[in-house]
Each structure stands twice: as structure tokens, then as C-alpha cells.
Amino acid sequence: MRLGDSARQLWADLAAQRLRTILTVLGITWGTVAVIVLLAFSVGLERQTIKRFHGLGDRIVVLFGGRTTKPFAGFREGRSIRLRERDVALLASEIPDITMISPEYSERATPVRRGRNGVNPNITGINPVYGEMRNLIPLPGGRFINDLDMAERRRVAFLGDEMAEVLFEDEDPVGQQVNIGSTPLTVVGVLQAKTQNSSYNSRDEDRVFIPATTHAAIFGTEFVANIVYRTADASRTKQVEAQVYELLGRRYRFDASDEDALQVWDTAEWEQTFGYMFLGFKLFFAIVGSFTLSVGGIGVANIMYIVVKERTREIGIKRSLGATRRSILWQFLTESFLIVAVGATIGIAVSFGIVKGMSYLAMEEFVGTPVISMQVALVTMALLAFVAMFSGFFPARRAAALDPIECLRD
């Protein structure tokens, strides 16, 4: 009953200051929209970036040869370290934390043709487990390279989706042949289109993948372009990296502390860096939105000061009839919360409409789809509660501190 009386009294007071009230509510509405929409876009951008990053692979480490910068065991600095396929077997057998590993051969000088269509892609020789590590999922009706292809050195190829379109246009490539140089190979699968924003040789959509054994038989390459592996736990990649340097340092005679002897790209570490970067974005957007929301809070405080002034006599009567300072304080705090709640409700509704409308625009590829997540909702509610408390507390405290005798004289 008391809440109902307070609401009716507040409505009467606000109706007397209609324009000021509307502008105040709009200030809270706009601040709420700014906070929610900015944070929703940051969440959508973060998810899209991680999705594109995972197109490269999940928790993989890419290992390249490098050049020594320290003398070791009678060898001068400046030696090139080039990796071989036998290093894959060494690392797999000696480091239990490596659960998947594959060499990666690369050949770019040989054309790939099908009829009159030809192109010079990255012809990549790999082991079957490479497909799982790199998220190379075949389209229905096809498959990736398997163990029999490796064991029998089969002349088979797995095409990136863009490569398949260039070579076969609208035809189904599976079961048909392409020529790598003068060597015919049968297409066994085509890559399912995926989002990928990073690579270290070329995009998977533009590649031709063949068994590592077939690659060695066709091109006779002694050195691999790089090695790709995955650890059981992303948190142990640094320990595994130290073991890799130790093992290969003994094999190729370089100092295990010479970081430039090998080049290591730990994608889990990069993903963690992206996480910190987007946390900074979210904090920045939250601060910008909170500044906008604070303007609305100032408007609430201003109108509540007016309400206190206009109801001075009422406050004196209530105090003379036994109302405590605390009850007066809570009365005006409640009223300020009601004003903020109205503006916030409108702002949330508008924000949902904006986010829903944005989801229909063709911009997911670039900035992702804005999402009002639980995290966004909690941050927004916390900011609104703070603004309501801050904007209502000082006018309410002033009302509670009024002398009832002075109020009755007013």
C-alpha cells in the first residue's frame, strides 16, 4: 500500500514537470541503449574473431626451422635448421604430451590442371591426423586423406573449396582427376567452407592436400615446410616447447636456449592474447556507455531535488506524525529507482530491437552478430543500479535531513 501511495505521489510530482521528466527518462533510456548495444557488439566481434581464428585449428602449435644465433659444440652461429619428416617420429615418441602431430610439405612451383583450367596453388603433403588438427572437414560425399592413402602412396587429392570451384566450376569433383604437373590424382574430397582469418602458408580454401608419402614420391622433397602438433592440454604448450628445443637441439647440434634456432607459433597463446584484447574493448565500451548513462543519472538527481523542494511541507507533516529519517530516505530512493526503472525498461526494449535488426544485416563476416549475453545483462544491471542509487541518494538524504519545524513553516 505504501509503495502504491508513493507511486501515485511520484506520478503527480512528475506530471507537474512533464517535459523535464520525459527528458530525464530519455537520458536513462539512451544510456541503457548505449551500454547494451556497445557491449553486444563487442561480444559478437569477439565470438566472430575466435571463430575465424579456430578456422586455422584448435590449440595447435606450428613449428618451423630457423637460424642459430649462438655458437654451440664447435659450430658457428648463423646455421640454418631445416626440419625433416623423421623429426615427427622423434617428437611423437619422446614427448607424451603431444597427442597429434603431422609433417607439412609445401610445393608451389608445380601447376595443377583439370582440362583447360589451371592454377599454381600450395600443394600440401600431410598425414591424416592433420585434418582433425586443422579443422579440415570434407563436404558430404567425400573424405579426407586416410591411413591407406599414406601406406600405399595413393595418388589422391583433397581440394580446398575455392580450388575445387576454380578447377571444376559447377561439377562435383569427387571421383574425378586433376593433374599435378604430369601426374594424375583422383579427388577424394572437397573442403567444407569455413571461416579463417589467419594462415601461415596460404588459406586452406586455396590448397591441394595430398598424402605426405605421395608428396615425397612426386617431388622428392627432403625437408618439410613445418610441423604441426597438438598437446593434450593447452596450458602445457610452453613445457612441450622446451622439450622440443631440447630434443631437436641434440639432433641438429644447437643450443636449446637459442630461441631463433626454431620458430614456434602457439595458437593457444595467441588466442589468450586476443582474449585480453577483447577484455580491454569491453571495458572501454562499458566506460563509454557508463558516461552516457551518468548523464541520465544527473537528470534523475536534478528532478529529485525539485521533487524534494516541492514536497517540503509534506515531509514536515510526515515527520511530525512520527515518520523516521530512514523512512523518508527510502521513500525518495524508491522514487528515483522507479524513474530509472522506467527509462531502463524502455532502453532494454529498444536495445533488443536494435540487436535483432542488426542480426539481419550482412555484416557477420566482418564484425560478427551482436549478442546480448548474460555478461552484458549483468554489467548493464549493475550500472543501472549504481546510477539509480547515486542519483537518488543525495536528494533522499537531503529530504531526510530536513528539520520538520522548518518544513512546516515553509
N, C-alpha and C positions, 0 to 999 in steps of 0.2 A: 504493500500500500504506500509506504513512504517513497519507494522508487517511482511509483506511478505519479505521486504528487510532485516529486522533483522533476520528472519528465515534463509534466504539464506546465509547471512553473518555468522551466527552461525554454519550452516552446514559446510561451508567451513573451519571455525576455528576448529571445532570438528573433521572433516575428517583428518586434519593435525596431530591430536593427537588421532588416531583411537583406539589404544589399551587402552590408558588412559580413553577415552570416554566410551568404552564398559565396562570397569571395574567399572566406576562410575555409569553408568546406571544399571548394575547388582547389585551394592550395594544398590541403591534405590529399585530395584525390590525385592531383598532378604529381606530388611527391611519391605517393604509393605506386603510381604507374611507372615513374622513373626508376624506382628501386627494382620492382619486379621485372620490368622489361629488360633493363640493362643486365641484371643477373641471369635472366632466362637466356639472353643471347650469349653470355659468357659460358654458360653450361653447354648450350648447343654447339658452340665453337670448339669447346674442349673435347666433347664427345666425337665430333667430326674429325678433329685433328688426330685423336687417338685411333679412331677407326682407319683413317688414311695411313697412319704410321704402322698399324698392325698389318696393312697390306704387304709390308716388307717381310713380316714374320713376327712371331710372338716369342719374346725372350731369347732371341738368337744373338750369337756373337760371330762376327765376321773377322777372320784372321788373314792378314796379308803379310808377305815378306817385306823386309825393309832394308836399311843400310846401317851398318855398325858405326858407332861414334866413339867407341873405346877400343884401345888395343887389348888383345887377350891371347894368352898362350903362344906368344911369338907372332901372332897375326896383327897386321896394322889395322887402324880404323878405316872406314870407307868401303868395306867389303859389302857386296850385295848378298842378301839372304833370300834365296828363292825356294819356295816350298814344293814338295813332291807328294805324290799320292801315298807313298809309304808312310809319310808323317801322320796321315789319318789313322792308320792301324796302330801306330805308336801311341798317339794321344788317347785313342779309344781303349786300349789295353791297360795303360798306366794311370789313367785318371778316371776313377769310378764315378765322379760327379758329372762327367759328360755322358748324357743318355742318348744323344743323337749326334751324328757327325757325317759330313759328306765333303769330298773334294769338289771343286768347281773349276772346270776348264772353260776357257773362253777363246773363241775364234771369230774374227770379224772380217777377214780378208776374202773369205770364200762366199760367192753368191749362192742364194737359194732361189730355185726357179720352179715354176709349175706352168707349163705351156709357155705363153708369152709374158706371163707375169713373173717378175724377178725383183729381188731386193737383197741387200747386204746386211743381215741382222747379226746380233750376237748369238752365235751357235754355242750353246752351253752344254757341257758334259757333266752329268751329276749322278749320284746314287739315288735309289728310290726314296730313301728317307728324307731327301731334300724337299720333296713335295709337301710333306707334312710340316716341316720346319718353316717353309716359306709361304704356307697357305696357298698352294697351287692346286685348286680344286677343279677337276675336269667337268665339262658340261655333260649332261645325261647322254648316254650312248657312247661315251669314250672313257678312257682311263689314263692314268699317269704311267710313267716308266716303272716296271716291276723287276723282281729279282731274276726271273728267267731272261728278261731282256739283257740284264747285266751278264749273267753267266754264259749265255750263248752269243753275246756280242751282236744282238739282233740290230738290224738296220731299221729302227723305228724312231719316230719323232713325235714330240708333244708340242703343239703350237700355241703361242700366245693368241688371245682373241683378235687383236688388231692384225697380227701377222696372218692369221687364217683368213681374215677379210680381204687383205691385200692379195693373197695368193689365190684364193678360191672364190672371192666375191660372194655370191649368194648360195653357192653349193655347199653341201656337207662334206668337210674334208676327211672325216674318219673313214679309213679303209682305202683312201686314195694315196697317190705317191707324190713326193716332192724330190727334187734333185738338189743335193748339196754338192756343188761342183759337178762332177760327173757321176756321183754316187747316188743311186735312188734309195729313198727311205719311205716306209709306209707310215702314214699318220695314224696314231692310235688314240689321240685325244686332243681336245681344244680347251684352253683355259676358260673357266667361268669368269666373266668380267668382275674385277674387284677394284676397290678404291686404293690407290697407292700414291703417296706424295713424296716418297724418298726411295732412292736406289743407290747402288754403288757401282754398277756397270751399265745397266740400262733397265728400262721398265720391263716387267715381266710380260706385259701385253705385246711387246715387240720382239720377243725372243723365240728361238727354236731350241727346245730341250731334247737331248739325246742321251743314251746311257754313257757313263764315263768310259766304259770299256770300248764302246763303239767309237767314241770321240778319239781315244788313243789310237785305235786301229786305222781310222781315216786320216788323222792329221799327224800322228806320231809325236805328239807333244810330250816333252819330258817334264815340264814344270806346270803346276796348277796355277790358276789365276789367284785363287784364295781358297780358304777352308771355312766352312760354316758349321757351327756346332751349337747345341743347346744343353744347358745344365739342368739338373734336377730341381734346383732352387735358384731363383734369380738373385737371391741375397748372397750366393756363394760364387758369383762370377769373378770377383776380384781374387779370391783364393785360387780358383781354377786358372785364372790368367797367370798368376805367379808360377803355378806348376807347369803351364805351357812354356813359359820362358825358360824354366829350369831344364825341362826335357829337350826342347829344341836347341837350347844353348849348348848342351852337351853334344848333341848330334852335329851341329854346324859350327861349333867352337866359337861361341861369342859369350860375352859376359851377361849373365842372367839379369843384371841390373841395368843393362843397356836397353832402354825403352824403345829407341829408334831402330833396333835390330828387327823388330816386328811391328806391325801396325794392327791395332785391335779396335774394332768398333763394337762396343757393348750397347745393344739397342735398349736393354733394360735400364741402363744408366741414363741414356738419352730420354727415355720415357719419364723417368723420375725428374729430370731437368724440366721437361715440358710441364709436369705436374706443378713444380714450384712456380713456373712462369704464369700458368693459368691461375694459381692461387693469388699471385700478385694482381692479375687482371680483375679477379673477383673482388679483392679488397679495394682496388681503385674504383670499380663500378659502385660498390657499396658506399664508399665515401662520397662519390659524386651524387648518388641518389639520396644519401642522408642529408647532404647540404640542401638539396631541393626540398626534402621533407621538413627540414628545420625551419624553412621559410613559412611553411604552413603552420608549424608549431608556434611560431611567433605571432601569427594571426590569431590562433586559438587563445594564446595568453592575453593578447590585446583585447579580444572581445570578452574574455572572462573578467578582466579588470573593470570593463564597463558594466558588466552584469553585477559585480560586487558593489560598485558605486551606486547603481540604480536600486539595489536591494538593501542598502544600508539600514533603513528603518526596519525592514523585515528581520534582518539579522539581530537588531536590538531587541525586538519583541520576542524572538525565539530564545535569546539569551536570558531575558528577564523571566521567561516562563520555565527556565531550567535547562535549556539546551547547553551542552558542553562545547568547549572549543573543538574537541575531536569530532563531534557530530557535524559541526559547521564545516570543518576542514574536509570531511569525507563527502559532504553534500556537494561542495563545489568541485572536488576532484572527480566525483561521479559525473557531474555535468560536463566537465572537459573531456572525460573519456567518451561520453556519448557523442560529442561533436566529432572527435577523432574517429570513432567507430563508423559514423555515417559516411564521412569522407573516405575512410579506408574501404568500406564495403563497395562504394561506387568505383573507387580506384581498382580494386581487385577484379570487379566485373569487367571494367574497361581493359585491364591488362590481359585477362583471359581472352577477350575478343581480339586484341592486337596479336597475341601469340598464336591464336588459332588461325587468324587471317594470314600471318606470315608463313605458316606451315604450308600454305597452298602456293606460295611463290617459288619460282625455280631458282632457288639460291642455296639449296642444301649442299651442292657440290663445293661451294666456296666457304660459307660460314656455318653450315650445319642448320639444323632445325631448332629454334628456341624452345626451351623446355622449362616449365615451372616445376622444378623438383622439390622434394621435401626440404632440401638445404635452402633453396630460395625462399620457400614459405616460412621457415623458421627465422631466417635473417630478417625478412620483412616484418614478421610479427614482433620480433624483438625491437626493431627500430620504431615501429608504431607505438609499442608500449612505452618506450623511453620518451618519445615525443609527447605522448598523452600525459605521462607523469610530470615531465619537465614543464610543459606549458600550463598544466593545471595546478601544480604545487604552489607556486609563488602567489597567484591570485587567491587560492584557497587559504594559504597561511595568513595572508593579509586580512581576509574575511574573518578568520578565526581569532585574530589578534585585536579586532575592533572592541573598543570599550562599549558595553551595552548602553550606558547612560548617555555617552556622546552620540550613539546611533539614534537613540530616541529623540534627542534634541535636534538631529539633522532635519 
